[in-house]
Amino acid sequence: MDNHSKIYVAGHRGLVGSAICRLLHREGYSNIVTATHKQLDLTNQEAVRAFFQTEQPEFVFLSAAKVGGINANDTYPADFIRDNLLIQTNIIDAAYHNDARKLLFLGSSCIYPKLAPQPMKEEYLLTDELEPTNEWYAIAKIAGIKMCQAYHKQYGFNAISLMPTNLYGPGDNFDLQNSHVLPALIRKFHEAKADGRNEVEVWGTGQPKREFLHVDDLASACLFLMEKYNSPEIINVGTGQEVTIGELASMVKDIVGFQGTVLYNTEMPDGTPRKLLDVSRLQALGWSPQVKLEAGIQETYEWFVAHLGEARC
């Protein structure tokens, strides 16, 4: 891939897609193709086929997906499995049939079993039951992985699949009902401070452990692997470090400057007890993350405050 290659970033307005676009522009890639939902409905097979026939992208970053936290996944299971299956199937198939040279598919760490040994190696996929609260999204992502592998096996299509850990960063979704844990905490503590409240509620026990990766680091890994990785075998992308939800809440509380107390609502689900990726395969290739968690949260909070009117809340 060179600076003049035609590159399509699917989902360019989302958290990951926008980070990939920012990085590509910084690195001098000048032939980037994007389309808004109004311009192109990715769940519409004929529309996607027509788009690829017209644009003929050489490289595809498939970062478009319907995403959300525990509550959203548990509340809208049909939406999550249907929309994600349609989006990824349409794009992978159209990319192959229109002679794209390479496609990068973004999965998720939720593809691994709920009680997988930690840290989670790539070979743990499909070895046990999934976490029930997000199995619909996970099953869709597993189908995307298998579709990439099937097109590689049958057609020789160069499609790679990355499994990122929990993501955060500028442009995240801060909706309290549908967001992931870190942006939800940022908004909760910010609003509690602004309203002069003395307490903030955090869902669950605070004991589950999670790994967090800044979206700019994921974008860096995507570009690195698009250039250097050609295996159909999945590859994890993460930091290899974890914190409890309680530790995360304390970190966000301090960064926001909230002076009150934290209450844990144990009636709400914890989700998977621990999610840490084994990133040795990626490290062996020569890539490592650069953004430390505390600094990344500080940057994300500053972005949230500066963009309150446009942040997805």
FINUDO-776141 format. One record per residue: residue in three letters; x, y, z of N, C-alpha, C in turn. Coordinates in steps of 0.2 Angstrom, whole numbers, padded with zeros to 4 digits, always signed. Layout:
# FINUDO-776141
ALAXYZXYZXYZ ...
//
This chain:
# FINUDO-776141
MET+0004-0006+0000+0000+0000+0000+0004+0006+0000 ASP+0004+0011-0005+0007+0017-0005+0003+0023-0004 ASN+0006+0029-0004+0002+0035-0003-0003+0036-0008 HIS-0003+0033-0014-0008+0035-0019-0013+0029-0020 SER-0012+0024-0016-0017+0018-0016-0024+0021-0014 LYS-0029+0018-0018-0036+0020-0016-0038+0016-0010 ILE-0040+0019-0005-0042+0016+0001-0049+0018+0003 TYR-0053+0013+0005-0060+0014+0007-0060+0012+0015 VAL-0062+0017+0019-0063+0016+0026-0071+0016+0027 ALA-0073+0010+0029-0080+0009+0030-0081+0011+0038 GLY-0086+0016+0039-0087+0018+0046-0083+0024+0048 HIS-0081+0028+0043-0076+0033+0044-0079+0038+0049 ARG-0085+0039+0051-0087+0043+0056-0087+0040+0063 GLY-0086+0034+0064-0086+0031+0070-0080+0032+0074 LEU-0079+0029+0080-0073+0030+0084-0067+0027+0081 VAL-0067+0021+0078-0062+0018+0075-0060+0021+0068 GLY-0066+0021+0064-0065+0024+0057-0062+0031+0057 SER-0064+0035+0061-0062+0042+0061-0054+0042+0063 ALA-0052+0038+0068-0045+0037+0070-0041+0035+0064 ILE-0043+0030+0060-0040+0027+0055-0039+0033+0049 CYS-0044+0036+0048-0044+0042+0043-0039+0047+0045 ARG-0039+0049+0052-0034+0054+0054-0027+0052+0053 LEU-0026+0045+0055-0019+0042+0054-0017+0042+0047 LEU-0021+0040+0042-0020+0040+0035-0018+0046+0032 HIS-0022+0051+0034-0020+0058+0032-0014+0061+0035 ARG-0012+0059+0041-0006+0061+0044+0000+0058+0040 GLU-0001+0052+0038+0004+0048+0035+0005+0049+0027 GLY+0001+0054+0025+0001+0056+0018-0003+0052+0013 TYR-0007+0048+0015-0012+0044+0010-0017+0049+0008 SER-0017+0050+0001-0021+0055-0002-0027+0053-0005 ASN-0028+0046-0006-0034+0044-0010-0038+0040-0006 ILE-0042+0043-0001-0046+0040+0004-0053+0041+0002 VAL-0057+0035+0001-0064+0035+0000-0068+0034+0006 THR-0073+0038+0007-0078+0037+0012-0085+0038+0010 ALA-0090+0036+0014-0097+0038+0012-0101+0038+0018 THR-0105+0043+0019-0109+0043+0025-0115+0038+0024 HIS-0119+0037+0030-0125+0032+0030-0130+0035+0025 LYS-0131+0041+0024-0135+0044+0020-0133+0043+0012 GLN-0127+0043+0011-0124+0041+0004-0124+0034+0003 LEU-0123+0030+0008-0123+0023+0007-0125+0019+0013 ASP-0130+0015+0012-0133+0011+0017-0129+0004+0017 LEU-0125+0003+0022-0121-0003+0021-0124-0010+0022 THR-0131-0009+0025-0135-0016+0025-0138-0017+0019 ASN-0138-0013+0014-0141-0014+0007-0136-0017+0002 GLN-0137-0023+0001-0132-0027-0003-0131-0024-0010 GLU-0136-0022-0014-0136-0019-0020-0132-0012-0020 ALA-0134-0008-0015-0130-0002-0014-0123-0003-0013 VAL-0121-0007-0009-0114-0009-0008-0110-0011-0014 ARG-0114-0016-0018-0111-0018-0024-0109-0013-0029 ALA-0114-0008-0029-0114-0003-0034-0108+0002-0032 PHE-0108+0003-0026-0102+0008-0023-0095+0005-0025 PHE-0094-0001-0024-0088-0004-0025-0087-0005-0033 GLN-0092-0006-0037-0091-0006-0044-0089+0001-0046 THR-0091+0006-0043-0090+0013-0045-0083+0015-0043 GLU-0081+0014-0036-0075+0017-0033-0069+0012-0034 GLN-0070+0006-0034-0065+0001-0035-0059+0002-0030 PRO-0060+0002-0024-0055+0003-0019-0050-0003-0019 GLU-0044-0002-0018-0038-0007-0018-0038-0010-0011 PHE-0039-0006-0006-0038-0008+0001-0044-0006+0005 VAL-0047-0010+0009-0053-0009+0013-0051-0010+0020 PHE-0053-0005+0024-0053-0005+0032-0061-0006+0034 LEU-0063-0012+0036-0069-0013+0038-0070-0011+0045 SER-0072-0005+0047-0073-0003+0054-0080-0001+0055 ALA-0084-0002+0050-0091+0000+0051-0095-0006+0055 ALA-0098-0004+0060-0102-0010+0064-0107-0006+0069 LYS-0112-0010+0071-0117-0008+0076-0114-0010+0082 VAL-0112-0005+0087-0109-0007+0093-0112-0004+0099 GLY-0111-0006+0105-0114-0004+0111-0111-0007+0117 GLY-0113-0005+0123-0111-0008+0129-0116-0014+0131 ILE-0115-0016+0137-0119-0022+0140-0127-0021+0139 ASN-0129-0015+0141-0136-0014+0141-0139-0014+0134 ALA-0135-0011+0129-0138-0010+0122-0138-0017+0119 ASN-0132-0021+0120-0132-0028+0117-0138-0032+0120 ASP-0139-0032+0126-0144-0036+0129-0151-0034+0128 THR-0152-0027+0126-0159-0025+0124-0161-0025+0117 TYR-0156-0025+0113-0157-0025+0105-0153-0031+0102 PRO-0154-0037+0104-0150-0042+0101-0152-0043+0094 ALA-0158-0042+0091-0159-0043+0084-0156-0038+0080 ASP-0156-0032+0082-0152-0027+0079-0145-0028+0078 PHE-0142-0030+0084-0135-0031+0083-0133-0037+0079 ILE-0136-0043+0079-0134-0048+0075-0136-0047+0067 ARG-0142-0044+0066-0144-0043+0059-0140-0038+0056 ASP-0139-0032+0059-0135-0026+0056-0128-0028+0054 ASN-0125-0031+0059-0118-0033+0059-0117-0038+0053 LEU-0121-0043+0053-0120-0048+0048-0121-0045+0041 LEU-0126-0041+0040-0127-0038+0034-0121-0033+0032 ILE-0119-0029+0036-0114-0024+0035-0107-0028+0032 GLN-0105-0033+0036-0099-0036+0035-0099-0041+0029 THR-0105-0044+0028-0106-0049+0022-0106-0045+0016 ASN-0109-0039+0016-0110-0035+0010-0103-0032+0008 ILE-0099-0030+0013-0093-0027+0011-0087-0032+0009 ILE-0087-0037+0013-0082-0043+0011-0083-0045+0004 ASP-0089-0047+0003-0091-0050-0004-0090-0045-0009 ALA-0092-0039-0008-0091-0034-0014-0083-0032-0015 ALA-0080-0032-0009-0072-0031-0010-0069-0036-0014 TYR-0071-0043-0013-0068-0048-0017-0070-0048-0024 HIS-0076-0047-0025-0079-0047-0032-0077-0041-0036 ASN-0074-0036-0033-0072-0030-0037-0064-0029-0036 ASP-0061-0035-0035-0054-0035-0035-0050-0031-0030 ALA-0052-0030-0024-0049-0026-0019-0042-0031-0018 ARG-0037-0027-0016-0031-0031-0015-0030-0034-0008 LYS-0034-0030-0003-0033-0033+0004-0039-0029+0008 LEU-0041-0033+0012-0047-0031+0017-0045-0032+0024 LEU-0046-0027+0028-0045-0028+0035-0051-0028+0039 PHE-0053-0033+0043-0059-0034+0046-0058-0033+0054 LEU-0062-0029+0057-0061-0028+0064-0066-0032+0068 GLY-0064-0036+0072-0068-0040+0076-0069-0037+0083 SER-0069-0041+0088-0069-0039+0095-0067-0044+0100 SER-0064-0042+0106-0062-0047+0111-0068-0051+0114 CYS-0074-0049+0112-0080-0052+0115-0081-0059+0111 ILE-0077-0060+0106-0078-0066+0102-0076-0072+0107 TYR-0072-0071+0112-0069-0076+0116-0074-0079+0121 PRO-0073-0085+0123-0078-0088+0128-0078-0084+0135 LYS-0084-0084+0138-0084-0080+0144-0079-0082+0149 LEU-0078-0088+0150-0073-0090+0155-0067-0093+0152 ALA-0064-0090+0147-0058-0092+0143-0052-0091+0148 PRO-0047-0095+0147-0041-0094+0151-0038-0087+0150 GLN-0035-0084+0155-0032-0077+0154-0025-0077+0154 PRO-0021-0073+0150-0024-0069+0145-0026-0073+0139 MET-0031-0071+0135-0034-0075+0130-0030-0075+0123 LYS-0028-0081+0122-0025-0082+0115-0029-0083+0109 GLU-0027-0082+0104-0031-0082+0098-0034-0089+0097 GLU-0031-0094+0099-0034-0101+0098-0039-0103+0102 TYR-0041-0098+0107-0047-0100+0112-0053-0098+0108 LEU-0054-0096+0102-0060-0094+0099-0064-0101+0098 LEU-0070-0101+0100-0075-0106+0099-0073-0112+0103 THR-0070-0111+0109-0069-0117+0113-0073-0118+0119 ASP-0078-0113+0120-0083-0113+0126-0088-0108+0124 GLU-0093-0107+0129-0099-0103+0128-0097-0096+0129 LEU-0101-0091+0125-0100-0084+0125-0103-0081+0131 GLU-0101-0075+0133-0104-0071+0138-0111-0069+0135 PRO-0117-0071+0139-0124-0071+0136-0126-0064+0135 THR-0123-0059+0138-0126-0052+0137-0124-0049+0130 ASN-0119-0051+0127-0117-0049+0121-0115-0054+0116 GLU-0119-0060+0116-0117-0066+0112-0120-0064+0105 TRP-0125-0060+0104-0127-0058+0097-0122-0055+0093 TYR-0119-0050+0096-0114-0046+0093-0108-0050+0092 ALA-0106-0054+0097-0100-0059+0096-0101-0064+0091 ILE-0107-0067+0090-0108-0072+0085-0108-0068+0078 ALA-0110-0062+0077-0110-0059+0071-0102-0058+0069 LYS-0098-0056+0074-0091-0055+0073-0087-0061+0071 ILE-0089-0066+0075-0086-0073+0073-0088-0075+0066 ALA-0094-0074+0064-0096-0075+0057-0092-0071+0052 GLY-0090-0065+0054-0086-0061+0049-0079-0063+0049 ILE-0076-0066+0054-0070-0069+0054-0070-0075+0050 LYS-0075-0079+0051-0075-0085+0047-0076-0084+0039 MET-0080-0079+0038-0081-0077+0031-0074-0074+0028 CYS-0070-0071+0031-0064-0069+0029-0059-0075+0028 GLN-0060-0079+0032-0055-0085+0032-0058-0090+0026 ALA-0065-0090+0025-0067-0094+0020-0066-0091+0013 TYR-0066-0084+0012-0064-0081+0006-0057-0082+0004 HIS-0053-0082+0010-0046-0083+0009-0044-0090+0006 LYS-0048-0095+0009-0047-0102+0008-0049-0104+0001 GLN-0055-0102-0001-0058-0103-0007-0056-0099-0013 TYR-0055-0093-0012-0054-0088-0017-0047-0085-0017 GLY-0043-0086-0012-0036-0083-0011-0037-0076-0009 PHE-0042-0073-0007-0043-0066-0005-0039-0064+0001 ASN-0036-0059+0001-0031-0057+0006-0036-0053+0011 ALA-0039-0057+0016-0043-0053+0021-0040-0055+0028 ILE-0038-0050+0032-0036-0051+0038-0041-0049+0044 SER-0040-0052+0050-0045-0051+0055-0042-0049+0061 LEU-0043-0043+0064-0040-0040+0070-0045-0041+0076 MET-0043-0043+0082-0047-0043+0087-0045-0038+0093 PRO-0048-0032+0092-0046-0027+0097-0049-0028+0104 THR-0046-0025+0109-0048-0025+0116-0053-0019+0117 ASN-0055-0018+0123-0060-0012+0124-0057-0006+0122 LEU-0060-0002+0118-0058+0004+0115-0060+0011+0118 TYR-0057+0016+0118-0059+0022+0120-0055+0028+0116 GLY-0058+0034+0117-0054+0040+0114-0059+0045+0111 PRO-0056+0050+0108-0060+0056+0106-0065+0053+0100 GLY-0071+0056+0101-0076+0053+0096-0080+0048+0099 ASP-0079+0045+0105-0083+0040+0108-0090+0041+0109 ASN-0094+0036+0110-0101+0037+0112-0102+0037+0119 PHE-0105+0043+0121-0105+0044+0128-0113+0044+0131 ASP-0117+0040+0127-0124+0039+0129-0124+0034+0135 LEU-0127+0036+0140-0127+0032+0146-0130+0025+0146 GLN-0135+0024+0141-0139+0018+0140-0135+0013+0135 ASN-0131+0016+0130-0129+0012+0125-0121+0012+0124 SER-0118+0016+0129-0110+0016+0128-0107+0011+0132 HIS-0100+0011+0130-0096+0006+0134-0094+0009+0141 VAL-0091+0006+0145-0090+0008+0152-0086+0014+0153 LEU-0080+0015+0149-0076+0021+0151-0079+0027+0149 PRO-0082+0028+0143-0086+0034+0141-0092+0036+0146 ALA-0095+0030+0148-0101+0031+0152-0098+0034+0159 LEU-0093+0031+0161-0090+0034+0168-0088+0041+0167 ILE-0085+0043+0161-0083+0050+0160-0089+0055+0161 ARG-0094+0053+0157-0100+0057+0157-0103+0057+0164 LYS-0104+0051+0168-0107+0051+0174-0103+0056+0179 PHE-0097+0055+0179-0093+0059+0184-0093+0067+0182 HIS-0093+0068+0176-0093+0075+0174-0100+0078+0176 GLU-0105+0075+0174-0112+0078+0176-0113+0078+0183 ALA-0111+0073+0187-0112+0074+0194-0108+0080+0197 LYS-0102+0081+0194-0098+0087+0197-0101+0093+0195 ALA-0104+0093+0188-0107+0100+0186-0114+0101+0190 ASP-0117+0096+0192-0124+0097+0196-0123+0097+0203 GLY-0117+0097+0205-0115+0097+0213-0118+0091+0217 ARG-0118+0085+0213-0121+0079+0217-0115+0076+0221 ASN-0117+0072+0226-0112+0069+0230-0110+0062+0229 GLU-0114+0059+0224-0113+0052+0223-0114+0050+0216 VAL-0110+0045+0213-0110+0042+0207-0111+0035+0207 GLU-0116+0033+0203-0118+0025+0203-0114+0022+0197 VAL-0111+0017+0199-0107+0012+0194-0110+0006+0194 TRP-0112+0003+0188-0115-0003+0187-0110-0009+0189 GLY-0113-0014+0192-0110-0020+0194-0106-0019+0201 THR-0101-0024+0202-0098-0024+0208-0091-0020+0208 GLY-0089-0018+0202-0082-0015+0202-0077-0020+0201 GLN-0078-0026+0202-0072-0031+0202-0070-0034+0196 PRO-0074-0034+0190-0072-0037+0184-0066-0033+0182 LYS-0061-0036+0178-0055-0033+0175-0056-0032+0168 ARG-0054-0027+0166-0054-0025+0159-0047-0022+0156 GLU-0046-0023+0150-0040-0020+0146-0043-0014+0142 PHE-0039-0009+0141-0042-0003+0137-0036-0001+0133 LEU-0038+0000+0126-0034+0003+0121-0036+0009+0118 HIS-0032+0014+0118-0034+0020+0115-0035+0019+0107 VAL-0040+0023+0105-0041+0021+0098-0036+0023+0093 ASP-0032+0028+0095-0026+0030+0090-0021+0024+0090 ASP-0020+0021+0095-0016+0015+0095-0019+0009+0091 LEU-0025+0009+0091-0028+0004+0087-0027+0006+0079 ALA-0028+0012+0078-0027+0014+0071-0020+0013+0069 SER-0015+0014+0073-0008+0013+0072-0007+0005+0070 ALA-0010+0001+0074-0010-0006+0073-0013-0008+0067 CYS-0019-0005+0065-0022-0007+0059-0018-0005+0053 LEU-0015+0000+0053-0010+0002+0047-0004-0002+0047 PHE-0001-0004+0053+0004-0008+0053+0003-0015+0050 LEU-0003-0018+0052-0005-0025+0050-0007-0025+0043 MET-0010-0019+0040-0012-0019+0033-0006-0020+0029 GLU+0000-0017+0031+0006-0017+0028+0010-0023+0028 LYS+0009-0026+0034+0014-0032+0036+0011-0039+0037 TYR+0005-0039+0038+0002-0046+0040-0003-0048+0035 ASN-0002-0054+0033-0006-0057+0027-0009-0064+0029 SER-0009-0066+0035-0012-0072+0037-0019-0072+0038 PRO-0023-0077+0037-0030-0078+0038-0032-0079+0046 GLU-0026-0081+0049-0027-0082+0057-0028-0075+0060 ILE-0033-0075+0065-0035-0069+0069-0029-0067+0073 ILE-0028-0060+0074-0023-0058+0078-0026-0053+0083 ASN-0024-0053+0089-0026-0049+0095-0023-0042+0095 VAL-0026-0037+0097-0023-0030+0097-0025-0027+0104 GLY-0020-0026+0108-0022-0024+0115-0015-0021+0118 THR-0016-0020+0125-0010-0017+0128-0007-0023+0132 GLY-0011-0028+0134-0008-0033+0138-0008-0032+0146 GLN-0012-0026+0147-0012-0024+0154-0020-0023+0156 GLU-0022-0024+0162-0029-0023+0164-0029-0019+0171 VAL-0035-0017+0172-0037-0014+0178-0044-0016+0180 THR-0046-0016+0186-0053-0017+0188-0057-0011+0186 ILE-0064-0013+0186-0069-0007+0185-0068-0002+0190 GLY-0067-0005+0196-0067+0000+0202-0060+0004+0202 GLU-0055+0002+0199-0049+0006+0198-0050+0011+0193 LEU-0053+0009+0188-0055+0013+0182-0059+0019+0184 ALA-0064+0017+0188-0069+0023+0191-0065+0028+0195 SER-0060+0025+0199-0056+0030+0203-0052+0034+0199 MET-0049+0031+0194-0045+0035+0189-0049+0041+0186 VAL-0055+0039+0183-0059+0044+0180-0062+0049+0185 LYS-0063+0047+0191-0066+0052+0196-0060+0057+0197 ASP-0054+0055+0198-0049+0060+0199-0047+0064+0193 ILE-0048+0062+0187-0046+0066+0181-0052+0071+0180 VAL-0058+0069+0182-0064+0074+0181-0064+0079+0187 GLY-0061+0077+0193-0061+0081+0198-0067+0081+0203 PHE-0071+0075+0202-0077+0074+0206-0075+0072+0214 GLN-0078+0075+0218-0076+0075+0225-0080+0070+0230 GLY-0086+0067+0227-0091+0063+0230-0088+0056+0231 THR-0093+0052+0232-0092+0045+0233-0095+0041+0227 VAL-0092+0035+0227-0094+0030+0221-0099+0024+0224 LEU-0105+0023+0222-0109+0018+0224-0109+0013+0218 TYR-0109+0006+0220-0109+0001+0216-0116-0002+0216 ASN-0119-0002+0210-0126-0006+0209-0125-0013+0208 THR-0125-0017+0213-0124-0024+0211-0129-0028+0208 GLU-0135-0025+0207-0141-0028+0204-0140-0028+0196 MET-0135-0023+0194-0134-0023+0187-0128-0028+0185 PRO-0128-0031+0179-0123-0036+0177-0116-0034+0177 ASP-0112-0038+0179-0104-0037+0178-0102-0038+0171 GLY-0105-0043+0168-0102-0046+0161-0097-0051+0163 THR-0093-0052+0158-0087-0056+0159-0083-0054+0164 PRO-0081-0059+0169-0077-0057+0175-0070-0054+0173 ARG-0067-0056+0168-0060-0054+0166-0059-0055+0158 LYS-0056-0049+0155-0055-0049+0148-0048-0046+0147 LEU-0043-0051+0146-0036-0048+0145-0034-0052+0139 LEU-0032-0049+0134-0029-0052+0128-0022-0054+0128 ASP-0020-0059+0125-0013-0061+0124-0011-0058+0118 VAL-0006-0053+0118-0004-0049+0112+0003-0051+0110 SER+0005-0057+0112+0012-0059+0110+0013-0060+0103 ARG+0008-0062+0099+0008-0063+0092+0010-0056+0088 LEU+0006-0051+0091+0007-0044+0088+0014-0041+0090 GLN+0015-0042+0096+0022-0040+0099+0028-0043+0095 ALA+0027-0049+0093+0032-0052+0090+0033-0049+0083 LEU+0028-0046+0080+0029-0043+0073+0032-0036+0074 GLY+0033-0033+0080+0036-0027+0081+0032-0021+0083 TRP+0025-0022+0084+0021-0017+0086+0019-0017+0094 SER+0019-0011+0097+0017-0010+0103+0013-0003+0104 PRO+0008-0003+0109+0004+0003+0110+0009+0009+0113 GLN+0006+0015+0112+0010+0021+0114+0007+0025+0119 VAL+0000+0025+0120-0004+0029+0124-0005+0026+0131 LYS-0003+0029+0136-0004+0026+0143-0011+0028+0145 LEU-0014+0023+0149-0021+0024+0150-0023+0030+0154 GLU-0020+0033+0159-0022+0039+0162-0021+0045+0157 ALA-0016+0045+0153-0015+0051+0148-0021+0050+0143 GLY-0023+0044+0141-0028+0043+0136-0035+0045+0139 ILE-0036+0044+0145-0042+0046+0148-0042+0053+0149 GLN-0037+0056+0151-0037+0064+0151-0038+0067+0145 GLU-0035+0064+0139-0036+0067+0133-0044+0066+0131 THR-0046+0060+0132-0053+0059+0130-0058+0064+0134 TYR-0057+0065+0140-0061+0069+0144-0061+0076+0142 GLU-0055+0079+0140-0054+0085+0137-0058+0086+0131 TRP-0058+0081+0127-0062+0081+0120-0069+0081+0122 PHE-0071+0077+0127-0078+0077+0129-0081+0084+0131 VAL-0077+0087+0135-0079+0094+0137-0079+0099+0132 ALA-0074+0098+0127-0074+0103+0122-0079+0102+0116 HIS-0082+0096+0116-0087+0094+0111-0094+0092+0114 LEU-0096+0095+0120-0102+0093+0123-0108+0094+0118 GLY-0108+0099+0114-0113+0100+0110-0114+0094+0104 GLU-0108+0091+0102-0109+0086+0097-0107+0079+0099 ALA-0104+0078+0105-0103+0072+0107-0109+0067+0108 ARG-0109+0061+0106-0115+0057+0106-0117+0055+0113 CYS-0122+0059+0115-0124+0058+0122-0131+0057+0122 
//
